[in-house]
Amino acid sequence: MSTNEWPLWEVFIRSKQGLNHKHVGSLRAPDATLALENARDVYTRRSEGISIWVVESVQIHATDIDEAASFFEPSDTKIYRHPTFYEVPDGVKHM
C-alpha cells in the first residue's frame, strides 16, 4: 500500500491549558493507531498536548457554504437561546 492510498486523518489536540480539542492539521496514515502515533510525533513535539483525537476525513460531514443562510436562519427566531437574558455570576469560570 502506497502513501497515496492511505486515508487522510484530521488531527485534534487538547492542550495542557485548554478544555477542548482544537484542529491542528491533517496527515495520512494506514490506520488509527499509526495516525495517533504520527500525530503525536508531528503535532506535539514540545509536549503541548495531553490528548489527541484523530478522525478519518471521510467521516466528517459539513454544511454546504452556499446553503448557510437557510440552514442557520431558524436559530435567529429563537432569541431565548442567546445569553442576553442571563447573568453569569462572577465566580463562574470557563463559560
Secondary structure, 3 states (H helix, E strand, C coil): CCCCCCCEEEEEEEECCCCCEEEEEEEECCCHHHHHHHHHHHHCCCCCEEEEEEEEHHHCCCCCHHHHHHHHHHHHHCHHHCHHHCCCCCCCCCC
